[in-house]
């Protein structure tokens, strides 16, 4: 038995591994990359809506994302038309600061969260800042409103580094603004449908 094992080890080390190690290493790396890519694409849903839920530090308990999704399921639309309504609710616990917590202000400025759900204290705190469009709707003790953040535009330095000229930069920024305006109109229509 010991001789067979030694012969196999000698074959593996001298014949197989010596001549084929680079093929095997590259093949294993490609296989791992392919598996990770497939798993990542299968697991990551394409969200129709990403909502920000802002609740104050004084609030007794936060509402879960599933509760908010259920609360708005009759008015939210399947934006990407894939037959499934995928909603991602991101919670922001507002601090005790008078001028607002930085993460909350970032959420209100981020055009990713065009629909914002707030508890009463947070709504009162942030309504004077001018982010909210129109009158909010109330449902389940929460305020639901469209939020006019600012789209993230490409800057000249980034565009130049990527090889784009000024005309292409203007065209990309125009597309971003158009997409933002379309999403904002959709968000306003959703808020208007809330009864």
PyMOL commands that set and color helices and strands:
alter all, ss='L'
color gray80, all
select helices_A, chain A and resi 2-43+65-72+102-109+120-129+156-161+166-193
alter helices_A, ss='H'
color red, helices_A
select strands_A, chain A and resi 49-56+87-94+115-118+132-139+142-147
alter strands_A, ss='S'
color yellow, strands_A
deselect
rebuild
show_as cartoon
